[in-house]
Amino acid sequence: MELDISPLAPAQFAELNPVAGVDLFTAPIGNGYKGRNNLLLAKLCEGTKVAGVFTTSKCASAPIDWCKAHIANGTARGLLVNAGNANAFVGQVGAETVEQTAQAAAAFIGCTPQDIFVSSTGVIGEPLDPAPMMDAIGQLTEDHLGDYEAAANAIRTTDTYAKGAGAVLDLDGVEINISGIAKGSGMIAPNMATMLAYVFTDAPVSAEVLDQLLKPANQSSFNAITVDSDTSTSDCCLLFATGQADIEPITDINDPRCALLAEALNAVLHDLALQIVCDGEGAQKLITVKVEGAVSDESADVIARSIANSPLVKTAVAGEDANWGRVVMAVGKAGEPADRDKLQIRFGDLLLTEQGRRSPHYKEEEASAYMQNDQIEIGVDLGLGDGTATIYTCDLTHGYISINGDYRS
């Protein structure tokens, strides 16, 4: 059964430009997943470069092992994704399935299996039969070619909407396109990226520079979101550059053009990351946690995550309860330097605490009215230094329990 679309969903899927050198095929594996296409095969032109970031989970899936083993090559000819089964924690059969399906995709494209990057998402612990996937790949034709919205739909599991974002920029007088898709709704506390994200550009960029662009962009986007504090076995973000744009290749991160490319890439990843939070399982509100005045950025990050991951903070927001005491609790439990008498807490522009107590300007009715918004900002100033951090999360509702309690039913 399809879930109701999140109230925080964009009005429509983003208008994404085609990226030269990328053909997107989608099809069902068997009857599909929840009655929809659940196989994506992206065919990439010769010369495509790739960079990636992957989950730090110690129980990573077989596809993650495969991708990490081949990412250093820096080249790609295909991307194969299935939804419904994570191919994780299934023993040696998981690796065998990855290899067989990569071989099938390579045969379809005309390349080596090592140039196929593989992802799986869905239930953990259930063996993934390669035969239906291989059959589906073998039957692909031009009739299965689709756009980015079709591709984004094919990689969904509990997502209530397809996620896409793009950018267009000018480099050397030539139009450069960046188009990306992502999936993610639960098991989101990326410690590298999100559930799954794939970004394509026609810019000619070396694999080394792609890596240098992707890692900081990932840190301020996918690594700055959390839905439930749980890091997936299957998280990955892959960035592909087909090199089809007619400009001089970018092979040095100090190339002045990298600044423009980085700005556009950061915007795309940030957009995709927020769409994931807005589709958090059962989410009704988007929460931005901003911490400043910490002793360091690293300390601010720990405190911001303590607030963003607190079930008590998240349920208070869900109930539209201006219970700022839960934010005090989350700051205090983080284990980072904090001075009770210097701590200031805000909801939006409303100052709630100062000098170790409730602000004399605090008005409960104003705070309660603010909590009725569908976007909430929690601000914390520790008054100790220059460290800052921003983390994005969502509220915790009964919907999260219902979705996850019935996940395999």
C-alpha positions in Angstrom: 0.0 0.0 0.0 1.3 3.4 -1.0 1.8 5.9 1.9 0.1 9.3 1.8 2.5 11.9 0.3 4.3 13.9 3.0 2.7 17.3 3.7 6.2 18.7 3.3 6.7 17.4 -0.2 7.5 19.8 -3.0 4.6 20.8 -5.2 6.1 18.9 -8.1 9.2 17.0 -9.2 12.1 19.3 -10.2 12.6 20.1 -13.8 15.9 18.5 -14.6 17.8 18.9 -17.8 19.0 15.7 -19.5 22.8 15.1 -19.1 24.5 14.1 -22.3 26.1 10.7 -22.0 23.4 9.4 -19.6 20.6 7.0 -20.6 18.2 6.0 -17.9 16.3 2.7 -18.1 13.7 1.6 -15.6 11.7 -1.6 -15.4 10.0 -3.9 -12.8 11.8 -6.8 -11.3 9.1 -9.5 -11.5 5.9 -7.7 -10.4 8.0 -4.7 -9.2 8.0 -3.3 -5.7 4.6 -2.1 -4.4 3.4 -2.4 -8.0 6.0 0.0 -9.5 9.2 -0.2 -11.4 12.1 -1.0 -9.0 15.0 -1.5 -11.3 17.2 1.4 -12.5 20.0 1.0 -15.0 21.9 4.1 -16.0 24.0 3.6 -19.1 27.0 6.0 -19.1 29.1 7.0 -22.1 32.7 6.0 -22.4 35.1 8.2 -20.5 32.7 8.8 -17.6 34.4 9.6 -14.3 33.1 8.8 -10.9 33.6 9.6 -7.2 31.6 8.3 -4.2 31.1 8.3 -0.5 29.8 5.3 1.4 28.3 4.3 4.7 30.6 3.8 7.6 28.4 1.0 8.9 30.4 -2.0 10.0 27.6 -4.2 8.6 27.6 -2.7 5.1 25.8 -4.4 2.3 27.4 -6.4 -0.5 26.8 -3.7 -3.1 28.7 -1.2 -0.8 31.6 -3.6 -0.7 31.6 -3.9 -4.5 31.5 -0.1 -5.1 34.2 0.6 -2.6 36.4 -2.0 -4.2 36.1 -0.3 -7.6 35.7 3.4 -6.9 39.5 4.0 -6.9 39.5 3.2 -10.6 37.6 6.5 -11.1 35.7 5.2 -14.2 32.1 4.1 -14.7 29.9 2.9 -17.5 26.8 2.0 -15.6 24.8 2.3 -12.4 22.4 -0.6 -11.4 19.9 -0.1 -8.6 17.2 -2.3 -7.2 14.6 -1.3 -4.6 12.8 -3.7 -2.2 15.8 -5.8 -1.0 19.0 -4.4 0.5 21.2 -7.4 -0.3 22.7 -6.9 3.1 23.6 -9.4 5.9 23.0 -12.5 3.7 26.5 -14.0 3.7 28.6 -14.8 0.6 25.5 -15.1 -1.6 25.2 -11.3 -1.4 28.5 -10.8 -3.1 27.7 -13.5 -5.7 24.4 -11.7 -6.5 26.2 -8.4 -7.0 28.8 -9.9 -9.3 26.1 -11.8 -11.4 23.9 -8.7 -11.8 26.9 -6.5 -12.6 27.9 -8.9 -15.3 24.4 -8.8 -16.8 24.5 -5.0 -16.8 28.0 -5.0 -18.3 26.8 -7.3 -21.1 23.9 -5.0 -21.8 26.1 -1.9 -21.9 29.2 -3.5 -23.4 31.8 -2.9 -20.7 33.5 -4.7 -17.9 31.6 -5.5 -14.6 34.1 -3.4 -12.7 32.7 -0.3 -14.4 29.2 -1.1 -13.1 28.3 0.5 -9.8 25.6 -1.4 -7.8 23.1 -0.3 -5.1 20.4 -2.1 -3.3 17.8 -0.8 -0.9 15.1 -2.4 1.1 14.7 -5.2 3.6 17.9 -6.4 5.4 18.7 -10.1 5.8 16.7 -11.6 2.9 18.7 -13.1 0.1 18.3 -11.3 -3.2 17.7 -13.7 -6.1 19.7 -12.4 -9.1 17.7 -14.3 -11.7 14.7 -11.9 -11.9 17.1 -8.9 -12.0 19.1 -10.5 -14.8 16.0 -11.3 -16.7 14.8 -7.7 -16.4 18.1 -6.4 -17.6 18.1 -8.7 -20.5 14.7 -7.5 -21.6 15.5 -3.8 -21.6 14.8 -1.9 -24.8 14.5 1.7 -25.8 10.9 1.5 -24.6 12.3 1.4 -21.1 14.2 4.7 -21.4 12.9 7.3 -19.0 13.6 10.7 -17.4 15.0 11.5 -14.0 11.5 11.4 -12.3 11.1 7.8 -13.6 14.5 7.0 -12.3 13.8 8.6 -8.9 10.6 6.6 -8.6 12.3 3.4 -9.4 14.6 3.6 -6.4 11.9 4.4 -3.8 11.0 2.2 -0.9 9.0 3.9 1.9 9.6 7.3 0.2 6.2 9.0 -0.4 7.6 11.0 -3.4 10.4 11.0 -5.9 13.3 13.3 -5.1 15.3 15.3 -7.7 17.3 18.5 -7.9 19.4 20.1 -10.5 21.5 23.1 -11.5 22.6 24.8 -14.7 25.7 26.9 -14.9 28.0 28.6 -17.4 31.6 27.5 -17.7 33.7 29.0 -20.5 30.5 30.1 -22.2 29.1 26.6 -22.3 26.0 25.4 -20.5 26.8 22.8 -17.9 24.1 20.6 -16.4 23.9 18.9 -13.1 21.0 16.6 -12.4 20.5 14.4 -9.3 18.1 12.0 -7.7 17.9 10.5 -4.2 15.9 8.2 -2.1 15.5 8.1 1.7 12.8 8.3 4.3 13.8 6.2 7.3 17.1 4.8 8.7 18.6 8.2 8.1 21.5 9.4 10.1 24.1 9.4 7.4 27.7 9.1 8.4 28.8 9.7 4.9 25.7 10.3 2.7 22.1 9.4 2.6 20.3 6.2 1.8 21.0 6.5 -2.0 21.9 9.5 -4.1 23.2 9.8 -7.7 24.3 13.0 -9.3 25.2 13.4 -13.0 27.0 16.2 -14.8 28.2 16.7 -18.4 31.2 18.6 -17.2 34.6 17.0 -18.1 36.1 16.6 -14.6 38.7 14.2 -13.4 37.9 11.6 -10.8 40.3 13.2 -8.4 38.6 16.6 -8.6 35.2 15.0 -8.4 36.2 13.4 -5.1 37.5 16.7 -3.8 34.2 18.4 -4.8 32.0 15.7 -3.5 33.3 15.2 0.0 32.9 18.7 1.4 29.5 19.1 -0.4 28.4 15.8 1.2 29.5 17.0 4.6 27.2 20.1 4.6 24.3 18.3 3.0 23.7 14.6 3.5 25.9 14.4 6.6 23.9 17.3 8.1 20.6 15.4 8.2 19.0 12.9 10.5 15.5 11.4 10.7 15.9 8.7 13.3 19.7 8.6 14.3 20.1 5.2 12.4 22.8 4.8 9.8 21.9 2.5 6.9 23.9 -0.5 5.8 23.5 0.7 2.2 24.2 4.5 2.2 26.0 5.8 -0.8 26.3 9.0 -2.9 27.8 8.7 -6.3 28.8 11.6 -8.6 29.3 10.9 -12.3 30.9 13.2 -14.9 30.3 12.2 -18.5 32.6 14.9 -20.0 30.3 15.6 -22.9 30.3 19.4 -22.4 32.7 21.0 -24.9 35.1 22.7 -22.5 38.7 22.1 -21.4 38.8 19.3 -18.8 39.0 20.3 -15.2 41.9 18.3 -13.7 43.0 20.5 -10.8 40.9 21.6 -7.8 42.6 25.0 -8.0 41.1 25.6 -11.4 38.9 28.8 -11.0 36.0 27.0 -12.6 35.8 24.6 -9.6 34.4 27.3 -7.4 31.4 27.7 -9.7 31.0 24.0 -10.0 31.3 23.4 -6.3 28.6 26.1 -5.6 26.2 24.4 -8.0 26.9 20.9 -6.7 26.5 22.1 -3.1 23.1 23.5 -3.9 21.9 20.3 -5.6 23.0 18.0 -2.7 21.6 20.4 -0.1 18.2 20.4 -2.0 18.2 16.6 -2.1 19.1 16.3 1.5 16.3 18.6 2.7 13.8 16.6 0.5 14.9 13.5 2.4 14.2 15.1 5.7 10.9 16.4 4.5 10.0 12.8 3.6 11.1 11.4 7.0 8.7 8.6 7.9 5.6 10.1 9.4 7.1 13.6 9.2 4.8 16.6 9.6 7.4 19.3 10.4 10.9 20.2 9.2 13.2 21.2 12.0 16.4 23.2 11.6 18.8 23.1 14.6 21.4 25.9 14.6 24.1 25.9 17.3 26.6 28.7 17.7 28.9 29.9 20.4 30.4 26.4 20.9 34.1 25.9 21.7 34.6 24.4 18.2 32.6 23.4 15.1 33.0 19.8 16.1 31.5 20.4 19.5 28.7 22.4 18.0 27.9 19.5 15.7 27.7 17.0 18.6 25.3 19.3 20.4 23.2 20.0 17.4 22.9 16.2 16.7 22.0 15.6 20.4 19.0 18.0 20.0 18.0 16.8 16.5 18.1 13.1 17.5 16.3 13.5 20.8 13.0 11.7 20.8 11.7 14.1 23.4 12.5 17.2 21.4 11.1 15.6 18.2 7.8 14.5 19.9 7.4 17.9 21.5 7.6 19.5 18.1 5.2 16.9 16.7 2.8 17.9 19.5 3.4 21.6 18.9 4.5 21.8 22.5 6.9 24.7 23.2 8.7 22.6 25.8 12.1 24.2 25.6 13.3 22.3 28.7 13.8 19.4 26.4 16.3 21.4 24.4 18.2 22.2 27.7 18.2 18.5 28.4 19.6 17.7 25.0 22.4 20.3 25.3 23.3 19.1 28.7 23.5 15.4 27.8 25.7 15.9 24.8 28.9 15.7 26.9 30.3 18.9 25.3 31.4 22.1 27.1 28.4 24.1 28.1 27.7 26.8 30.7 24.2 26.8 32.0 24.3 30.5 32.8 25.5 31.5 29.3 23.0 29.3 27.4 20.5 31.0 25.2 17.7 29.1 23.4 15.4 30.4 20.7 12.5 29.1 18.8 12.6 31.1 15.6 13.2 34.7 16.7 11.7 34.1 20.1 14.2 34.2 23.0 13.3 31.6 25.5 16.2 31.4 28.0 19.1 33.5 29.2 21.4 33.7 32.2 20.5 30.2 33.3 16.7 30.7 33.5 13.6 31.5 31.5 13.9 34.8 29.7 11.8 37.6 31.3 10.5 38.3 27.8 9.2 34.8 27.3 5.5 34.5 26.5 4.1 31.0 26.4 1.3 31.9 23.9 3.9 33.3 21.4 6.0 30.2 21.6 3.0 27.9 21.3 1.8 29.8 18.3 5.2 29.5 16.7 5.2 25.7 17.1 2.2 25.5 14.8 4.4 26.3 11.8 5.4 23.4 9.5 9.0 24.6 9.6 10.6 25.1 13.0 14.0 26.5 13.8 15.7 25.8 17.2 18.6 28.1 17.9 21.2 27.5 20.6 23.9 30.0 21.6 26.4 28.5 24.1 28.4 31.7 24.6 31.7 30.0 24.8 33.4 30.4 21.4 33.1 30.6 17.6 31.9 27.0 16.9 28.8 26.6 14.7 26.8 23.8 13.2 23.5 23.3 11.5 21.6 20.0 11.4 18.3 19.3 9.7 15.7 16.8 11.1 12.0 16.2 11.4 9.4 15.6 14.1 8.6 12.1 15.4 5.0 11.1 15.0 2.8 8.1 15.3 3.3 7.6 11.6 7.0 6.6 12.1 5.9 3.8 14.4 3.2 2.6 12.1 5.5 2.6 9.0 8.3 0.8 10.7 6.1 -1.6 12.7 4.5 -2.8 9.5 7.7 -2.5 7.3 7.8 -6.2 6.3 4.0 -6.9 6.7 
